[in-house]
Amino acid sequence: MREIVVVPYDEKWPELFNAESFLIKRLLGEVAKDIHHIGSTSVPGLSAKPVIDVLVEVSDINELDQCTPAMVNAGYVARGENGIAGRRYFIKEGNQRSHQVHAFSVGDRQVLRHLAFRDYLRKHTDIAMAYAEVKRTAQLLYKNDAQGYSAFKTPFIEHHLQLALNGLNDRC
């Protein structure tokens, strides 16, 4: 059972993302159209689990499936859709998970959702700090329960994701 750990923001996280992004681009070639740093490690100053979340937009999800052996050879474990239709999910593990890759076809609504929430937290540091407090509380309550940890955060995330998406609609 994996222990949930939330740590203060680490200035090295963007560098870790950049290095992994370079590797993924090499592995996937032209299949990867864009690679984004998402999740809490992508928000400066935000406490997070020390796992780099990578969002890969691909030309075709079925073409990505042909690249799974290359991802596995690079240390990733392929988890298929892992509960989200149209996604391919990979985790890099060792003694401790270091990276998670969420891949979607270009134009998938999940891409917009992930980027909108990330950008909203980057813009609203007060909300990001409130989110950090929610995460610390969730860690205390659900130290060895990843599902409980995630479920505790869901109302906060959904509320602010909706505000982020509404903000995008207001700009049109």
Secondary structure, 3 states (H helix, E strand, C coil): CCCCCCECCCCCHHHHHHHHHHHHHHHHHHHEEEEEEECHHHCCCCCECCCEEEEEEECCHHHHHCCHHHHHHCCEEECCCCCCCCCEEEEECCCCCCEEEEEEECCCHHHHHHHHHHHHHHHCHHHHHHHHHHHHHHHHHCCCCHHHHHHHHHHHHHHHHHHHHHHHHHCC
